[in-house]
Amino acid sequence: MAIPIAKAKGLTVITNGDVSNKERVLSIGADRFIDYKTEDYTQTVNDVDYVLDTLGGAETEKQMSIMKKRWAFSIVKSNAKMELLLKK
């Protein structure tokens, strides 16, 4: 549901995951798909306004590294460390 909602709000959607999901997420509106096994998104994506974190843990800090100074961050998984959010 997040992808169609983001697109309805006029956002550019970049998502990553297993390549087996690529066609499905592109078909529901994602603008770009990144195969997490072959591409490190922290090397190719930057100045992101919003992140929807579904993994938590170490991934949260990586996601925060690609964000603009003014940002919005939503954590779906509860094990994300709050001290990371206070760094920005």
C-alpha positions in Angstrom: 0.0 0.0 0.0 2.9 2.4 0.6 3.9 2.7 -3.0 0.5 3.7 -4.4 -0.1 6.1 -1.6 3.3 7.8 -2.2 2.6 8.0 -5.9 -0.8 9.5 -5.2 1.0 12.2 -3.2 3.3 13.0 -6.1 6.4 11.4 -4.7 9.1 9.6 -6.7 9.3 6.1 -5.3 12.6 4.1 -5.1 12.4 0.7 -3.5 14.8 -2.1 -2.9 14.3 -5.8 -2.4 14.7 -9.3 -4.0 14.7 -9.2 -7.8 11.8 -11.7 -7.7 9.6 -8.7 -6.6 10.9 -6.2 -9.2 8.1 -6.5 -11.7 5.4 -6.4 -9.1 6.6 -3.2 -7.3 7.2 -1.5 -10.7 3.7 -2.4 -11.8 2.1 -0.7 -8.8 4.0 2.5 -9.3 7.6 2.4 -8.1 9.8 4.5 -10.3 13.0 2.6 -9.6 13.8 -0.8 -8.2 17.1 -1.7 -6.6 18.2 -5.3 -6.2 19.7 -5.3 -2.7 21.9 -8.3 -3.6 23.7 -6.5 -6.5 23.5 -2.8 -5.7 24.3 -0.8 -2.6 21.7 2.0 -2.6 23.8 4.2 -0.3 26.2 4.6 -3.3 23.5 5.6 -5.9 20.7 7.3 -4.0 20.9 10.5 -2.0 18.9 13.6 -1.0 15.8 11.5 -0.1 12.9 13.3 1.6 11.1 10.3 3.1 12.0 6.8 4.2 9.7 4.0 5.2 11.8 1.5 7.2 10.5 -2.0 7.2 13.7 -3.7 8.4 15.1 -1.7 11.4 18.4 -2.6 13.0 21.5 -1.7 11.1 19.5 -0.8 8.0 18.1 2.2 9.7 21.4 4.0 9.9 22.1 3.2 6.3 18.8 4.7 5.3 19.4 7.8 7.3 22.7 8.4 5.4 20.8 9.0 2.1 18.4 11.5 3.5 18.3 15.3 3.1 18.9 17.4 6.2 15.1 18.0 6.6 13.5 14.6 6.4 10.7 12.3 7.5 11.4 8.8 8.7 8.8 6.2 9.5 9.7 3.0 11.2 7.5 0.0 10.6 9.6 -2.5 12.5 9.9 -1.8 16.2 13.5 -2.8 16.8 15.0 0.3 15.3 17.2 2.2 17.7 15.8 5.6 18.6 19.3 7.1 19.2 19.9 6.9 15.5 16.9 9.2 14.9 18.3 11.7 17.3 21.6 12.0 15.4 20.2 14.1 12.6 
